[in-house]
Amino acid sequence: MRQDNSLAHMDKSIVRVVATGGTIDEDNSDPATGKSLFTHSRVPEMLRDAGIASSVTFEVLLLKDSSDITEEERKQILERCLSCPEKRIVITHGTNEMIGTAAVLGRNISNKIVVFVGAFIPYAKEGSDAISNLKYAVEQARELSPGVYIAMNGRVFPWDDVRKNKKKQVFENLEKTVE
C-alpha cells in the first residue's frame, strides 16, 4: 500500500498537541526520587501564554515521568498518532526517555509530522524553557516534512540523529563527541 507523503495540501494551522508528562508539565518533583509529580496538565496554560492556544487542538494522553514510561505506553502514543485526524502532531514528553519514544514512532510513521518537545525546567518554575520550547515545536510541526523529530532549545533533530548530553543539558546530533 502506497502512502501519500505530501502534506502540501494540508492546512498548516491544524496541529494536535498531545501531553504525556515529563518535566515540561510537572508541578513538583519527589524529593526522594527526583521523579516528576503531576496534578493536571499545564500545557493549556503554556499554549495560552505562548499565544497559540486558538491554533491547536489539545489532549492529555498520559501524565508521568518519562523514566517510568513502558513499551505499552509507547505503543499507546504511537496508536494515538496514527489514529488522530491531524497530520501535524506535537508530543510533550520527558527528556529522559524522549528519544526512545521518538524511535518507536519514527520506525512506524512516515506520513505525518510528529515533533517531540520537553523542558529542562518545569513550566511552573522561574526560568523555565517550557513555553519557548513548546512554541518552537508547534512552529516546526507546521514547516517540517513528514517524519519524527525532537525540538529542544531552538533546534530540531531527526529522531535517529539525536542524543541527550546530560552533562550540558542539551540535545545534539549524534556525531558530537562526549565531553
C-alpha positions, 0 to 999 in steps of 0.5 A: 500500500502506497502512502501519500507523503505530501502534506502540501495540501494540508492546512498548516494551522491544524496541529494536535498537541498531545501531553504525556508528562515529563518535566515540561508539565510537572508541578513538583518533583519527589524529593526522594526520587527526583521523579516528576509529580503531576496534578493536571496538565499545564500545557493549556496554560503554556499554549495560552501564554505562548499565544497559540492556544486558538491554533491547536487542538489539545489532549492529555494522553498520559501524565508521568515521568518519562523514566517510568514510561513502558513499551505499552505506553509507547505503543499507546502514543504511537496508536494515538498518532496514527489514529488522530485526524491531524497530520501535524502532531506535537508530543510533550514528553520527558527528556529522559526517555524522549528519544526512545519514544521518538524511535518507536514512532519514527520506525512506524510513521512516515506520513505525518509530522510528529515533533517531540518537545520537553523542558529542562525546567518545569513550566511552573518554575522561574526560568523555565524553557517550557513555553519557548520550547513548546512554541518552537515545536508547534512552529516546526510541526507546521514547516517540517516534512513528514517524519519524527523529530525532537525540538529542544532549545531552538533546534530540531533533530531527526529522531535517529540523529539525536542524543541527550548530553546530560552533562550540558543539558542539551540535545545534539546530533549524534556525531558530537563527541562526549565531553 
